[in-house]
Amino acid sequence: MESPNHTNMSPSVFFLLGIPGPGQFHPWLSLPVCCLGTATVVGNLTIVVVVATEPALHKPVYLFLCMLSTIDLAASVSTVPKLLAIRWCGAGHISASTCLAQMFFIHAFCMMESTVLLAMAFDRYVAVCHPLRYATVLSDAIIARIGVVAMERGSLLMLPCPFLIGRLSVCQSHGIPHTYCEHVAVVKLAGGDTRPNRVCGPRAALLVIGVDLFCIRLSYALIAQAVLRLSSREALSKALGTCGSHVCVILIPYTPALFSFFTGCFGHHVPLHIHILLANVYLLFPPALNPVVYGVKTKETRERVVRVFQRKQGSGPKAFE
């Protein structure tokens, strides 16, 4: 990859350096990125279309899944095209305003996703522990409010960070050692007092991750307690199967997110390429795997997806008659 000429570069332009390492491996890394990006778009778009067009799936659990797929699509669009441009064309240049916008949207989408995962855990808690109150507690109005809260929470918690960075001057190299405009990586380029930036980002992340993980763990502890009391083996198996898919979906994003966060903040001895790889795993794998987990583990979703595709194939020849 060609190194940027920092002396001639405009102060309003940054350069994403990608993953450090031998350049001959970069084309090979682009292949899984491209595959994961394609799987993310196809899988999540399928979930959104199927849930939107099938009235039988207009239930809280599937509406939350539709929200999750929408957020994953938006997050993928914010990162994958630029990541592939770096890999294939060496096009790492990015304007300062675009960099700040990308940083805001990536982290805001991650916080929105965490809120939706918390809502999904609450949905399973009400369905298992209070089934008679399920329709009342999770009405359409409540689901819409949860969606609005997820958007507001992610946006408001992340909103101060771009403004705090925008007030700083860049006194070091304009090369960002990352594949996208990650908050900590951008702050390291700035001069002056960066303590507000270093406090704002980690505290917002810890607030979201800590509160959400505690509430999710509490919800599934109560669910496990209620499930173990079931006398019917069929009901027990169904409850464990449904909750198992939810636990998988929740573990998929949180595991790499926690590794990436703690290595970025405290893992000063962790090699830079390991940290960047973990950050990319967090952004690429969960959006691609979420639809697969739900498509394979949830029978109703799988059947509706097959029915939608069969309906399209059946209507195809008629259009040409």
N, C-alpha and C positions, 0 to 999 in steps of 0.2 A: 504493500500500500504506500502510496506516495505521501511523504511527510509534508505538512503545510508550511508555507513560508510565513512564519509569524511576524517577521519584521514588516512585511508589506500588507498584512491582513488588516482589514478595517476593524476598529474596536467594536463594531456592532455585529461581528461575525465570530462564531466559534467553530471548532473543528472536532468532530467525534472521531476518536482514534480507534474505536472498536476494542476487540480483545487482544491484549499483548501476546506476542508469540510469533513463530515463523510464519511468513506470509503464504507459504505453499499450502498451509492447512486451511486458509480462509475459504477457498472455494468449496472444500468438503464440509465446512461448518454451515455454509449457506444452504446445503441440501436439506438437512433436518429442519432448519428454520423455515424454509419454503414449504416443506411438508406439514409442519405444525401450523403454520399460518393458514394454509389451504384447509386443513382439517378443522381449524377454529371457525373459519368463515362458513364452510359447508355444514358442519355439525350444529353450530349455534343458530344459523339461519334456518336450518330445518326445524329445530325446536321452536323458534319464534313463529314460523309459518304454521306448523302443526297445531300449536296451542291456540293461535289466533283463529284458525279455520275450523277447529273441532269444538263444538259446544260442550261435548262431554268432558273436555279438559279444562273448562272454565271453572276450576276449583282453586282454592288458595295455594295448595302445594305446587300446582303447575303454573299458576300465575307468578309465583315467586321464582320458579325455574325460568320462566320467560324473562323476568327482570334480570336474572343472573346472566342469561345468554345475551341479552341486549348490552349489558355492561361489558361482558367479555368481548363482544364484537367491537364495541367502541374502543376498548383498551388495545385490542389487536391492531386496529386501523391506525392508532396513534403511534405504534412502535414498529411493527413488522416492515412496512414499506421502506422506512429509513434504514432499518437494520440490513435489509437486502441490498439497498443502494450502496451502503458502506462495503458490503461483502463483494458485490459484483462489479461496481463501477468506481469504488474508492471515493464516492461522493459524500464525504463526511462534513462538508460545510453546512452550517445551519445558522440562520440569523439569530440574534440575541432574543428578539421578541418571540420568534418561533420556538426557541429553546425553552424560554420561560413558560410559554403556553403548553408545550409538550410535558414539561415537568409538572405543571399544575394538573393537567388532565390525567396523566398516568397515576399520580398519587391519589387524586380525588376519586378516580374510578376504583382503585384498590380499596379505599375506605368505604365507598358505596357497596362494593362486593361484600365486604365484611359485614355491613349492616344487613344485607339481604340474607347472608348465611345465618346470622343471628335470628332473623325473622323465620327462616326455614326451620331452625331448631325449635323456636316457639310454636310454630305450626304443628310439628310432630308431638310436642308436649301436650298441646290442647287436644289433638286427635286421639292420643293414647290415654291420657289421664282424665280428660273431661270431654268425652265424645258427645254427650248430650248438649253441651254448650258450644260445640264447634262452629255451627252455622251462625250463632249469635256473636261469638267473640271475634271471628274472622269473617266479617261481612265484606261486601265489595267496597263499602266506604272506608272501612278500616284498612283494607289492603292498599287502596289508593293512597291513604295517608302515610302508610309505611313506605311506599315508594317515594313520596315527596320528602319524607324525613330522611331517607337514604341519600337522596340527591342533595338536600340542604346540608346534611351532616358532613358529607365528603367535601362539598364545595367550601363551606364556611371554615372548616378546620384547616384546609389547605390554602385558602385565599391569602392569608398574610405572607406566606413564604415567597411568592414571586415578587411582591412589593418590597419585602425586606432585602431580597437579592438585588432588585433593580436600583436600590439607592447606593449600592456599593460600586467601587471602581475595580476593574480587573488590572492587577499589577503583575501577574505572572503570565505564563504561556496561555494562549487562547485554545490550546488543545485539551479537550476533555477526555481523560482516559476511561472511556465507557462507550457503550453502544447506543445509549440514549441519554437525555439530559436528566441524570439522577441528582437529587437535591444535594447530597453530601459532596459529590464530585464537582458540582458547579460552585458550591460555597468555597471549596478549597482553592479556587482560582482567584477569589476576591481578596482585596486588601482592606485594611481598616479593621474596625471592630465587628467581627462576625459572630460574637456570642449570641445575639438575639436569633440569628439564623440557626446556629447549632442547637439552641434550646428549643426553638419553635418546631422544627421538623421532628426530632426524636420524641418530644413530649406528645405531639399530636399522634404519632405512630403508636407510642406506648399506650396512650389513652384509648385508642380504637382497639388495638390488639388485646390489651389487658382486660378491658371491660367486656368486650365481645367474647373472648375465650372463656372468661369466668362464667358469664351467663349461659354460653353454649354448654359448658361442662355441667353446670347446675341443671340445665334442662334435661340433658341425657342421663344424668344420675337419677333424676326423678322418673324419667321414662323407664330406665332399667329396673327401678324399684317396682313400678307398676306392672311391667311386662312379666316379671318373675312371679307375680301373684296370679297370673292367668292360669286357669285350670285346663282350658282347651288347648291341645297341642297345635291344632290348625291355626287358632288365633295367635298363639305364641310364635309360630313360625312366620306368619304373615307380618306381625309387628316387628320381629327381628329383621326380616328381609327388607322391609321398607326403611326402617331406621338405619340398617347397615349401609344402604346406598347413600343416605344423607351423611353418615359419618365419613364415608369415603370422600364425598364431595367436599366436606369441610376440611378433612386432613390434607387433601391435595394442594390447596393454596396456602394453608397456614404453615405447613412444614417448611417449604422452601422460603416462605416469607420471613419466618423467624430466623432461619439460618442467615439469610441475606441481611436482615436488619442488624443482628448482633455482630456479624463479622464486619459490617460497615461501621458500626459505632465503637466496638470494643476489640475487634480482632485485628489489632495493628500488626501482628506478626503473620497474619494470613496473606499468602501471595495475592497480588492484585488480580491476576487472571482467574483465580478461584472465586474471589468475590464477585467479579463481573459475570462469570459463568453461572453462579448461584442466582444472581439478579435476573439473568436471562431465563433461567429455568423457571423462576417464579412468574415471569411475564408470559412465557410461551406454553408451558405444559398444562397448567390448570385450565385455561380457556379451551384447549384442545381435548382434554380428558373429561371435562364435566359432561358434555353431551353423550360421550361413550358410556360413562358410568350410569347415567340415567336411562339411556337407551337399552343397555344390557340388563340392568338390575330391576328396572320397573316395567312390569308386564304391560300395563295399560298404555304407557308411552310407546313401547315397542310396537304394539298392535296398531295404534293410531298412525304411527309413521308408515307402517306397511300399507295400511288402508289408504292413506293419502296418495302414496306413489302408485298403488294399483288403480285408484280412481283416475289419476292423470294418464296412465298408460291406456286405460279403457276409453278415455275421451279423446285420445290422440288421433286414432284413425278416423273417427267421426268428423273431425274438423276438416278432413281432406275429401270427404264424400261429396 
